[in-house]
Amino acid sequence: MLVKSLRIIVFILLAVGASFAQSTADEYFNRGVDRQKEGDLAGSIADYTKAIEINPQDADAYNNRGNIRKTQGDLVGAMKDFDAAIAAEPESPTAYLNRGVVKKLKGDLDGAIADYTLAIRRASSNTSAYYNRGTALREKRDFAGSEADLTRVIDVNPQHSRAFLARGRTRVELNYLEAAVKDFTRSIEIDPKIADAYKFRALAYRALKKLALAQADEKRAGELASR
């Protein structure tokens, strides 16, 4: 009976210790989020690092720390964090999407597209993954694939101004100039402050020989870009 009682006590102590450790990890993580929102990136990284030391399987902490490192230009550190997040939660789309962004920044378009595809397989409604893959496919000159992905984004979110802008650029490459103009116009209607929407609509107008409209858009694009 004494041995059994000791086993129960040890089990309880271990359970309490694990619960306390998780609670402490959550506290560091939550403070890291608060510091990140406040712009204290060094403090935020320190808190995420402590959370990871306590719970090495905290995929959210890896993702958040990786995103800060990415914005600071530490692409190697960011990649390591996103790799670790994937190892911790291989079925979560977030780290694949984040790692794809880093790979694109490093010039690895094929690797980025592969990661965006993995994110989509895990969350077929992930518009960010479709948007990022669509823009990457345009750079790879897969214009049909790009148009399909960006249309998927617009179907899910008809207020996505950047998706209309991106699809318009793809449609210019496909020589669908009138359709491109409509996309750029819709992008402007949703967000009138995107200089690139005027810039690329001007290019489409010039290709259509609508010079007065092109000049007006070029002027507006310049005004917005100078602000």
TAFEN-V938767 format. One record per residue. N is the residue number from 0. RES is the residue in three letters. SS is DSSP state (H for helix, E for strand, - for the rest). BURIAL is + if it has 24 or more other ideal C-beta (glycine too) atoms within 12 Angstrom, else -. Layout:
N,RES,SS,BURIAL
N,RES,SS,BURIAL
This chain:
0,MET,-,-
1,LEU,H,-
2,VAL,H,-
3,LYS,H,-
4,SER,H,-
5,LEU,H,-
6,ARG,H,-
7,ILE,H,-
8,ILE,H,-
9,VAL,H,-
10,PHE,H,-
11,ILE,H,-
12,LEU,H,-
13,LEU,H,-
14,ALA,H,-
15,VAL,H,-
16,GLY,H,-
17,ALA,H,-
18,SER,H,-
19,PHE,H,-
20,ALA,H,-
21,GLN,H,-
22,SER,H,-
23,THR,H,-
24,ALA,H,+
25,ASP,H,-
26,GLU,H,-
27,TYR,H,+
28,PHE,H,+
29,ASN,H,-
30,ARG,H,+
31,GLY,H,+
32,VAL,H,+
33,ASP,H,-
34,ARG,H,+
35,GLN,H,+
36,LYS,H,-
37,GLU,H,-
38,GLY,-,-
39,ASP,-,-
40,LEU,H,+
41,ALA,H,-
42,GLY,H,-
43,SER,H,+
44,ILE,H,+
45,ALA,H,-
46,ASP,H,+
47,TYR,H,+
48,THR,H,+
49,LYS,H,+
50,ALA,H,+
51,ILE,H,+
52,GLU,H,-
53,ILE,H,+
54,ASN,-,+
55,PRO,-,-
56,GLN,-,-
57,ASP,-,+
58,ALA,H,+
59,ASP,H,+
60,ALA,H,+
61,TYR,H,+
62,ASN,H,+
63,ASN,H,+
64,ARG,H,+
65,GLY,H,+
66,ASN,H,+
67,ILE,H,+
68,ARG,H,+
69,LYS,H,+
70,THR,H,-
71,GLN,-,-
72,GLY,-,-
73,ASP,-,-
74,LEU,H,+
75,VAL,H,-
76,GLY,H,+
77,ALA,H,+
78,MET,H,+
79,LYS,H,-
80,ASP,H,+
81,PHE,H,+
82,ASP,H,+
83,ALA,H,+
84,ALA,H,+
85,ILE,H,+
86,ALA,H,-
87,ALA,H,-
88,GLU,-,-
89,PRO,-,-
90,GLU,-,-
91,SER,-,+
92,PRO,H,+
93,THR,H,+
94,ALA,H,+
95,TYR,H,+
96,LEU,H,+
97,ASN,H,+
98,ARG,H,+
99,GLY,H,+
100,VAL,H,+
101,VAL,H,+
102,LYS,H,+
103,LYS,H,+
104,LEU,H,+
105,LYS,-,-
106,GLY,-,-
107,ASP,-,-
108,LEU,H,+
109,ASP,H,-
110,GLY,H,+
111,ALA,H,+
112,ILE,H,+
113,ALA,H,+
114,ASP,H,+
115,TYR,H,+
116,THR,H,+
117,LEU,H,+
118,ALA,H,+
119,ILE,H,+
120,ARG,H,-
121,ARG,H,-
122,ALA,-,-
123,SER,-,-
124,SER,-,-
125,ASN,-,+
126,THR,H,+
127,SER,H,+
128,ALA,H,+
129,TYR,H,+
130,TYR,H,+
131,ASN,H,+
132,ARG,H,+
133,GLY,H,+
134,THR,H,+
135,ALA,H,+
136,LEU,H,+
137,ARG,H,+
138,GLU,H,+
139,LYS,-,+
140,ARG,-,-
141,ASP,-,-
142,PHE,H,+
143,ALA,H,-
144,GLY,H,+
145,SER,H,+
146,GLU,H,+
147,ALA,H,-
148,ASP,H,+
149,LEU,H,+
150,THR,H,+
151,ARG,H,+
152,VAL,H,+
153,ILE,H,+
154,ASP,H,-
155,VAL,H,-
156,ASN,-,-
157,PRO,-,-
158,GLN,-,-
159,HIS,-,+
160,SER,H,+
161,ARG,H,+
162,ALA,H,+
163,PHE,H,+
164,LEU,H,+
165,ALA,H,+
166,ARG,H,+
167,GLY,H,+
168,ARG,H,+
169,THR,H,+
170,ARG,H,+
171,VAL,H,+
172,GLU,H,+
173,LEU,-,+
174,ASN,-,-
175,TYR,-,-
176,LEU,H,+
177,GLU,H,-
178,ALA,H,+
179,ALA,H,+
180,VAL,H,+
181,LYS,H,-
182,ASP,H,+
183,PHE,H,+
184,THR,H,+
185,ARG,H,+
186,SER,H,+
187,ILE,H,+
188,GLU,H,-
189,ILE,H,-
190,ASP,-,-
191,PRO,-,-
192,LYS,-,-
193,ILE,-,+
194,ALA,H,+
195,ASP,H,+
196,ALA,H,+
197,TYR,H,+
198,LYS,H,+
199,PHE,H,+
200,ARG,H,+
201,ALA,H,+
202,LEU,H,+
203,ALA,H,+
204,TYR,H,+
205,ARG,H,-
206,ALA,H,-
207,LEU,-,-
208,LYS,-,-
209,LYS,-,-
210,LEU,H,-
211,ALA,H,-
212,LEU,H,-
213,ALA,H,+
214,GLN,H,-
215,ALA,H,-
216,ASP,H,+
217,GLU,H,+
218,LYS,H,-
219,ARG,H,+
220,ALA,H,+
221,GLY,H,-
222,GLU,H,-
223,LEU,H,-
224,ALA,H,-
225,SER,-,-
226,ARG,-,-
